[in-house]
Amino acid sequence: MQLGTVVGSANGTLKHASLQGRKMLVVQPQGADGRLDGMPLVAVDGVGAGPGQSVMLSSDGRAARALLGDVVTPVRWTIVGIQDA
């Protein structure tokens, strides 16, 4: 699990079949101290997150399969929760 902040969205004119109809967001990871940690990444949204929200990310393949169905997919990061204020 990793915390991050949604900083934008990503669109693709050509997507893998497992991503059709899915929202992809650009997320800036945060370290344990809340500071920025690394480069932004693209994650598939499974919870309806929006810009500026602090989200929980997972790089576990099971989270991607639970969100997208049991299909072969190139997805690495999924948004699995929104942090309460």
Backbone hydrogen bonds, N-H to C=O, Kabsch-Sander energy under -0.5 kcal/mol:
donor,donor_aa,acceptor,acceptor_aa,energy
2,Q,57,L,-1.8
3,L,30,Q,-0.5
4,G,55,V,-2.0
5,T,28,Q,-2.2
6,V,53,Q,-2.4
7,V,26,V,-2.9
8,G,26,V,-1.2
10,A,24,M,-2.5
19,L,16,H,-2.2
20,Q,17,A,-1.1
22,R,19,L,-2.1
24,M,10,A,-0.6
25,L,43,A,-2.9
26,V,8,G,-2.2
27,V,25,L,-0.6
27,V,41,L,-3.2
28,Q,5,T,-2.9
30,Q,3,L,-2.9
31,G,35,R,-3.1
34,G,31,G,-1.9
37,D,29,P,-2.3
41,L,27,V,-2.7
43,A,25,L,-2.7
44,V,77,W,-2.1
45,D,23,K,-3.0
46,G,79,I,-1.1
52,G,6,V,-2.8
53,Q,50,G,-1.8
55,V,4,G,-3.1
55,V,53,Q,-0.5
56,M,81,G,-2.8
57,L,2,Q,-3.6
57,L,55,V,-0.5
58,S,78,T,-2.3
63,A,60,D,-0.7
64,A,60,D,-1.3
65,R,61,G,-2.4
66,A,62,R,-2.3
67,L,63,A,-1.8
68,L,64,A,-3.0
69,G,65,R,-1.8
71,V,69,G,-2.4
78,T,58,S,-2.2
79,I,44,V,-2.8
80,V,56,M,-2.5
80,V,78,T,-0.6
81,G,56,M,-1.0
83,Q,54,S,-2.8
